[in-house]
Amino acid sequence: MRKYVVNRLLWTIVVLLGVAFIIFTILYFTPGDPTEMLLGANATPVELAAKRAALGIDKPYIVQLYNFYVDTFIKFDLGTSWTYETPVIDALIERLPRTVLMNLASMLITIAVGLPLGISAARHQGKWQDYGVIGGSMVLISLPSFWVALEAIVLFSVMLGWLPSHGIGGIKYYILPVLTSALPGIAGNARQMRSAMLEVIRADFVTTARAKGQEEGVIVRKHILPNAMMPVITMIGGRFGHIVSGSSITERIFSIPGVGLYLLNGISYRDYPIIRGCTLFFALFNAICVLLTDLVYAWVDPRIKAQYKSGRRR
């Protein structure tokens, strides 16, 4: 297991190096001059040239790429925002708790609500519970998240006045963002759990357990759920990886100063340090989430754990 973790961490470094190369190259060859966005349309050519020299973007591609790699992976410096004139790493640290709080609460709701709905639908296949979950999931998945967020603001903030529509403050400021971002996850988890349960529920070992007279609750808890959880863990792990990187639209609509909104502002102002720093941060976070998901596989499935212990990965 230790060798596996070390190997995955080494691959994470390779992934980060590759992501850094790709995002830097894309931004370098993107048409346009970011200094025109910073100084405005009335800036003279001399002022633009001086600004490019001050930002270091007047140097050749290879020189800029080398400096970027040295600053990022040796000095651990993501640079300073051209727009806000503050270190990118400090802004990420300041904004990260808001993003994690909102999306972690959303993910917990999707698990607490979606999985029981999927289990109930599978155990009552062909009945009203099953059709209700299938129909509700299709509706929730089909609705655009930004439209649901806007409608929630109109209903609960404008018409009823129960909840604030934007900004940060107490817990009530996070209720609408959390609920609107949780709805698609609930539908996805319910559908995935139902599908996984139906694949296992007809297996021979389940039939044998029923023939031995075991209670249905025991069969579900000890035989069906452990074998049906593998694809669900994959889905949950992928959603956990989007806790930080998948919140841009929600943060924009509800004006939550998190990491997602920080990235969108960086894109709007062509602030390359923000874009590069946020992209690398997202890549690192997702790589760690994938590693944790694989470790959960080993914890849930004894066969995988035995392979890791024996040192034979198949």
ABEGO torsion letter per residue (X at the ends): XAAAAAAAAAAAAAAAAAAAAAAAAAAAABBEBAAAAAAEAABBAAAAAAAAAAAGAABBAAAAAAAAAAAAAAAGBAEBBAAAGBBAAAAAAAAAAAAAAAAAAAAAAAAAAAAAAAAAAAAABGBAAAAAAAAAAAAAAABBAAAAAAAAAAAAAAAAGABBABEBBBAAAAAAAAAAAAAAAAAAAAAAAAAAAAAAAABAAAAAAAAAGBBAAAAAAAAAAAAAAAAAAAAAAAAAAAAAAAAAAAAAAAGBBBAAAAAAAAAAAGBAAAAAAAAAAAAAAAAAAAAAAAAAAAAABAAAAAAAAAGBBX
